Amino acid sequence: MVMKPDVWGDALDDVLAVAPASGSPARLIVPTPSGSPLTQELAAAYAQEAHLVFACGRYEGIDSRVVADARTRMPVDEVSIGDYVLAGGEVSRRRDRRGGLSAPAGVLGNEQSHSDDSFGGTGGAMSGLLEGPVYTRPRTWREHDVPDVVLSGNHRAIARWQRDEALRRTAVNRPDLIRRLAAAPDGPRQTGSSGAC
């Protein structure tokens, strides 16, 4: 399940309507396993910011158009706290327990869903990659459209697009993972159970 853009857009509009006393723009932080690693240096830089807004998604995350729209209005950072997927974006003292909840039988309606998450389990076309952008309804939100391929119904084309986007995001946010894939004995996987090429 992807969180809808209209709900998040309205919430961010309300939060941003309250300007900080400093007059500097808010910075949006989106915790996501497909983000750049959170480092001590980055945490120290955040401590100097006058107005931080955290957008913590659940399940599959927040519709990617929310981040695209927010980038037109403020600095946005998508950050990862580690190479694992949590059931929610909130950083909690229970994260160790929650980290294992996305994979056990019966937790997800579709047992294959976790294979498309960041790091994709083992053996599939998404294994070792960050998840690409995700979308839900409506088709157009604030002049941001869901890509045509996602709406095409062509599962092979969608799987290829998802893998291409995952490779792009991984190359930008986690080049170390691309190097690890390239160094694997069989190199980067070209096919998987999803039919991606």
C-alpha positions as CSV (number, residue, x, y, z in Angstrom):
1,M,0.0,0.0,0.0
2,V,1.3,3.4,-1.0
3,M,0.3,6.4,1.0
4,K,-1.8,8.9,-1.1
5,P,-0.3,12.2,-2.2
6,D,-3.3,14.4,-1.4
7,V,-3.2,13.5,2.3
8,W,0.5,14.1,2.5
9,G,0.4,17.2,0.3
10,D,-2.3,18.8,2.5
11,A,-0.4,17.9,5.7
12,L,2.8,19.4,4.4
13,D,1.0,22.5,3.3
14,D,-0.4,23.0,6.8
15,V,3.0,22.4,8.4
16,L,4.8,24.7,6.0
17,A,2.2,27.5,6.5
18,V,3.7,28.1,9.9
19,A,7.0,29.9,9.1
20,P,9.9,29.4,11.5
21,A,11.1,32.5,13.3
22,S,14.5,32.3,11.5
23,G,12.8,32.9,8.1
24,S,14.8,30.0,6.6
25,P,12.9,27.4,4.6
26,A,12.0,24.1,6.2
27,R,14.0,21.0,5.3
28,L,12.0,17.8,4.7
29,I,13.5,14.6,5.9
30,V,12.0,11.4,4.5
31,P,13.2,8.2,6.2
32,T,13.4,5.5,3.6
33,P,15.6,2.4,3.0
34,S,16.2,3.8,-0.5
35,G,17.7,7.0,0.7
36,S,21.3,8.1,1.2
37,P,22.9,6.8,4.4
38,L,22.4,8.9,7.5
39,T,25.9,9.7,8.8
40,Q,27.1,11.5,11.9
41,E,28.1,14.5,9.7
42,L,24.6,14.7,8.3
43,A,23.0,14.4,11.7
44,A,25.2,17.3,12.9
45,A,24.1,19.4,9.9
46,Y,20.5,18.7,10.7
47,A,21.1,19.8,14.3
48,Q,21.9,23.3,12.8
49,E,18.7,23.5,10.8
50,A,16.0,25.9,12.1
51,H,13.0,23.9,10.8
52,L,13.1,20.2,10.1
53,V,10.0,18.3,9.0
54,F,9.9,14.5,9.0
55,A,7.6,12.6,6.7
56,C,7.5,9.0,8.0
57,G,5.7,6.7,5.6
58,R,4.2,3.3,6.3
59,Y,4.1,0.1,4.4
60,E,5.3,0.7,0.8
61,G,5.9,4.4,1.6
62,I,4.7,7.8,0.4
63,D,3.7,8.4,-3.2
64,S,6.9,9.7,-5.0
65,R,5.1,12.7,-6.3
66,V,4.9,14.2,-2.8
67,V,8.7,14.3,-2.7
68,A,8.9,15.7,-6.2
69,D,6.4,18.4,-5.3
70,A,8.2,19.2,-2.0
71,R,11.5,19.6,-3.8
72,T,10.0,22.6,-5.7
73,R,9.4,24.3,-2.4
74,M,12.2,23.3,0.0
75,P,15.3,21.2,0.4
76,V,14.4,17.5,0.7
77,D,16.6,14.6,1.9
78,E,15.6,11.0,1.6
79,V,17.8,9.2,4.3
80,S,18.3,5.6,5.3
81,I,19.2,4.4,8.8
82,G,20.5,1.1,7.5
83,D,20.3,-1.7,5.0
84,Y,17.0,-3.1,6.1
85,V,13.2,-2.4,5.7
86,L,11.0,-1.5,8.6
87,A,7.2,-1.7,8.7
88,G,7.2,2.1,9.3
89,G,9.4,5.1,8.7
90,E,9.4,6.3,12.2
91,V,12.5,5.8,14.2
92,S,11.5,4.0,17.3
93,R,13.2,2.1,20.1
94,R,11.4,-1.0,18.8
95,R,13.0,-0.9,15.4
96,D,14.9,-4.1,15.9
97,R,11.6,-6.0,16.5
98,R,9.8,-4.2,13.7
99,G,12.5,-4.9,11.2
100,G,11.6,-8.5,11.0
101,L,7.9,-8.0,10.5
102,S,7.8,-7.4,6.8
103,A,8.8,-11.0,5.8
104,P,7.1,-13.7,8.1
105,A,4.4,-15.7,6.5
106,G,0.9,-14.2,7.0
107,V,2.1,-10.6,7.7
108,L,1.8,-9.4,4.1
109,G,-1.2,-10.1,2.0
110,N,1.1,-10.9,-0.9
111,E,4.0,-13.1,0.2
112,Q,6.1,-11.8,-2.7
113,S,5.7,-8.1,-1.8
114,H,8.9,-7.9,0.2
115,S,10.9,-9.1,-2.8
116,D,10.2,-5.7,-4.5
117,D,11.2,-3.7,-1.4
118,S,14.7,-2.1,-1.0
119,F,17.3,-4.9,-0.8
120,G,14.7,-7.3,-2.2
121,G,15.4,-10.4,-0.3
122,T,17.6,-12.9,-2.1
123,G,17.8,-14.1,-5.6
124,G,15.3,-11.8,-7.3
125,A,15.8,-9.1,-9.9
126,M,15.7,-6.4,-7.1
127,S,18.1,-8.2,-4.8
128,G,20.7,-5.7,-3.5
129,L,19.0,-2.7,-5.0
130,L,17.1,0.2,-3.5
131,E,13.4,0.3,-4.4
132,G,12.5,2.8,-7.1
133,P,9.6,5.3,-6.9
134,V,6.1,4.2,-5.9
135,Y,2.8,5.7,-6.9
136,T,-0.9,5.4,-6.1
137,R,-4.1,7.3,-7.0
138,P,-4.9,9.9,-8.3
139,R,-3.3,9.6,-11.8
140,T,-2.3,13.3,-11.7
141,W,-1.6,15.2,-8.5
142,R,-0.4,18.8,-8.5
143,E,0.7,18.5,-12.1
144,H,2.8,15.4,-11.3
145,D,1.7,12.3,-13.3
146,V,2.1,8.6,-12.6
147,P,4.4,7.4,-15.4
148,D,2.5,5.9,-18.3
149,V,4.3,2.6,-18.1
150,V,3.0,2.1,-14.5
151,L,-0.5,2.4,-15.9
152,S,0.1,0.4,-19.0
153,G,-0.9,-3.0,-17.6
154,N,2.1,-4.5,-19.4
155,H,3.7,-6.4,-16.4
156,R,6.9,-7.1,-18.3
157,A,7.4,-3.4,-19.1
158,I,6.5,-2.4,-15.6
159,A,9.0,-4.8,-14.1
160,R,11.7,-3.6,-16.5
161,W,10.9,0.1,-15.6
162,Q,10.9,-0.8,-11.8
163,R,14.3,-2.4,-12.1
164,D,15.7,0.5,-14.2
165,E,14.5,3.0,-11.7
166,A,15.9,0.9,-8.8
167,L,19.3,0.8,-10.6
168,R,19.2,4.6,-11.1
169,R,18.2,5.3,-7.4
170,T,20.8,2.9,-6.2
171,A,23.5,4.4,-8.3
172,V,22.7,7.9,-7.0
173,N,22.1,7.1,-3.4
174,R,24.2,4.0,-2.7
175,P,27.0,3.6,-5.3
176,D,28.6,1.1,-2.8
177,L,25.7,-1.3,-3.5
178,I,26.2,-1.0,-7.3
179,R,29.9,-1.8,-6.8
180,R,29.0,-4.8,-4.7
181,L,26.6,-6.1,-7.4
182,A,29.2,-5.6,-10.1
183,A,31.7,-7.5,-8.0
184,A,29.4,-10.5,-7.5
185,P,30.5,-13.7,-9.3
186,D,27.5,-13.6,-11.7
187,G,27.5,-9.8,-11.9
188,P,24.3,-7.7,-11.8
189,R,21.2,-9.9,-12.2
190,Q,19.5,-9.3,-15.5
191,T,16.4,-11.4,-15.0
192,G,14.2,-12.5,-12.0
193,S,11.0,-14.1,-11.1
194,S,9.2,-10.8,-12.0
195,G,10.1,-11.2,-15.6
196,A,12.3,-8.1,-15.5
197,C,15.1,-8.0,-18.1
